[in-house]
């Protein structure tokens, strides 16, 4: 083996535990053919924070810790948020709307109605296209530190990275509820400074890696 293409720093950190240090590797983020630059400035001046969760209602995706975090926020009386999900979740909540699985063509409409996407994975996610898709529409994200696509956030410049725990998720959501200016700043940074083109064209860089 001459070289390994790691699609994120999370992937590299896991693989490096099991391979010799002498094996070369490079982190190059990935994309897919439907990703396009749809970034726009958004309006966050509304009463309720609109949170979107697009992953399955599974423990490893962080569904359980997210729901517990939101339950605790709700019970304490801070109810200026609404969660929209697209999955098979059976547990009803007064703050949530559960929709059936979405078609890719619906993403534009979904993200138009989203203030922040949440991806609180408990298990390691090698990347996470959903994060890239949200960013491509200028939507800020909350991701756990286990999500490979956290690399795209440049250590919190374009979104929030939290611990994959109930307290970590609760803290992140509470901060955004209390300070919508954070969302506005994330959105401005994504639209004005994120090098989305580099990620979209990552296939060219991957091809060059294997040519050498």
C-alpha positions in Angstrom: 0.0 0.0 0.0 1.6 3.3 -1.1 -1.0 5.9 0.0 -4.4 6.1 1.6 -7.0 8.7 0.8 -8.7 9.7 4.0 -12.0 11.6 3.4 -11.7 13.4 6.8 -9.5 13.8 9.8 -11.9 11.5 11.7 -11.2 8.8 9.2 -7.5 9.3 9.4 -7.5 9.3 13.2 -9.2 5.9 13.3 -7.2 4.3 10.5 -3.9 5.4 12.0 -4.6 3.3 15.1 -4.3 0.2 13.0 -1.7 0.9 10.3 2.1 1.5 10.4 3.2 5.1 10.7 5.2 4.6 7.5 2.2 4.4 5.3 1.5 7.7 3.6 -1.9 9.3 3.5 -3.7 12.5 2.7 -7.0 14.0 3.8 -9.1 15.1 0.9 -12.7 15.9 1.4 -15.4 14.4 -0.8 -18.4 15.6 -2.7 -21.0 14.2 -5.2 -22.4 15.2 -8.5 -25.5 16.9 -7.2 -23.7 19.4 -4.9 -23.8 22.9 -6.3 -23.2 26.4 -5.0 -26.7 27.5 -3.8 -25.4 29.7 -0.9 -27.5 32.7 0.0 -27.8 35.1 3.0 -30.7 34.0 5.3 -33.0 35.8 7.7 -32.9 34.4 11.2 -35.2 37.1 12.7 -38.1 34.9 13.9 -39.4 33.7 17.2 -38.6 30.0 17.0 -35.3 28.5 16.0 -36.0 26.1 13.2 -33.9 22.9 13.6 -33.7 20.2 11.0 -32.6 16.6 11.5 -32.3 14.5 8.3 -30.7 11.3 9.7 -32.5 8.1 10.7 -33.9 8.0 14.3 -31.1 5.7 15.4 -28.9 5.7 18.5 -25.7 5.8 16.5 -26.8 8.9 14.7 -27.3 10.7 18.0 -31.1 10.8 17.8 -31.4 9.7 21.4 -29.1 12.4 22.8 -30.6 15.1 20.6 -34.2 14.2 21.7 -33.2 14.1 25.4 -31.4 17.4 25.1 -34.5 19.0 23.4 -36.8 17.4 26.0 -34.8 19.0 28.8 -34.8 22.4 27.2 -38.5 22.2 26.6 -39.3 21.1 30.2 -37.3 24.0 31.6 -39.6 26.3 29.7 -37.4 27.5 26.9 -39.6 26.6 24.0 -38.6 29.0 21.2 -37.6 26.2 18.9 -39.1 23.7 16.5 -37.6 20.4 15.2 -38.4 19.1 11.8 -37.3 15.5 11.0 -37.4 13.3 7.9 -37.3 9.7 9.3 -39.2 6.9 10.9 -39.3 8.4 14.4 -42.3 7.1 16.4 -41.9 9.1 19.5 -44.1 12.2 19.5 -42.9 15.5 21.0 -44.8 18.8 21.3 -41.9 20.6 19.6 -41.4 18.3 16.6 -42.8 17.5 13.2 -42.0 14.1 11.7 -42.1 13.8 7.9 -41.6 10.7 5.7 -38.3 10.3 3.9 -37.5 13.2 1.5 -36.5 13.2 -2.1 -33.2 14.9 -3.0 -35.1 17.4 -5.1 -36.8 18.6 -2.0 -33.6 19.8 -0.3 -33.8 23.4 -1.5 -37.3 23.7 0.1 -36.2 22.0 3.2 -33.1 24.2 3.7 -35.1 27.3 2.9 -37.1 26.5 6.1 -34.1 25.6 8.1 -32.1 27.8 10.5 -29.7 25.1 11.6 -29.0 21.5 10.6 -28.1 19.2 13.4 -26.0 16.0 13.0 -25.1 14.8 16.5 -23.6 11.4 15.7 -22.4 9.2 18.6 -20.5 6.8 16.4 -17.8 7.9 14.0 -19.0 9.3 10.7 -16.3 9.1 8.1 -17.7 12.2 6.4 -21.5 13.1 6.2 -22.8 14.5 2.9 -25.8 16.1 4.7 -23.5 18.6 6.3 -22.0 19.6 2.9 -25.4 19.8 1.4 -26.6 22.2 4.1 -23.5 24.3 3.8 -24.0 24.5 0.0 -27.3 26.3 0.7 -25.7 28.6 3.3 -27.3 26.8 6.3 -25.2 26.7 9.5 -24.8 23.3 11.2 -24.3 21.8 14.6 -22.3 18.6 14.4 -20.7 16.3 16.9 -16.9 16.0 17.0 -17.4 12.4 15.7 -18.6 13.7 12.3 -15.9 13.8 9.6 -17.5 16.7 7.8 -16.7 18.9 10.9 -13.4 19.6 8.9 -15.5 21.8 6.6 -16.4 24.1 9.5 -12.8 25.2 10.0 -12.9 24.7 13.7 -16.2 26.5 14.2 -16.0 29.2 11.6 -19.0 28.0 9.6 -20.9 26.1 12.3 -20.8 24.6 15.8 -18.9 21.5 16.8 -20.2 19.9 20.1 -19.5 16.9 22.2 -21.6 13.8 21.3 -23.5 14.0 24.7 -26.8 15.3 25.9 -25.1 18.2 27.6 -23.0 19.0 24.5 -26.0 19.1 22.3 -28.1 21.0 24.8 -25.4 23.7 25.3 -25.1 24.2 21.5 -28.8 24.6 20.8 -29.3 26.8 23.9 -26.5 29.1 22.7 -28.1 29.5 19.3 -31.5 30.1 20.8 -30.2 32.8 23.0 -28.0 34.5 20.3 -29.3 34.5 16.8 -26.4 36.8 15.8 -24.3 33.6 15.9 -26.4 32.1 13.2 -26.2 35.3 11.1 -22.4 35.3 11.4 -22.1 31.6 10.5 -24.3 32.3 7.5 -22.3 35.3 6.4 -19.0 33.4 6.8 -20.4 30.4 4.8 -21.6 32.6 1.9 -18.6 35.0 1.9 -15.6 32.9 2.8 -16.1 29.1 2.5 -14.1 27.6 -0.4 -17.0 25.5 -1.5 -15.6 25.2 -5.0 -12.6 23.3 -3.7 -14.8 20.7 -2.1 -17.0 20.4 -5.1 -14.0 19.8 -7.3 -12.3 17.4 -4.8 -12.4 14.6 -7.4 -9.7 16.3 -9.3 -7.4 16.4 -6.3 -8.2 12.7 -5.5 -7.3 11.7 -9.0 -4.0 13.5 -8.8 -3.2 11.8 -5.5 -3.5 8.3 -7.2 -1.6 9.4 -10.2 1.5 9.9 -8.0 
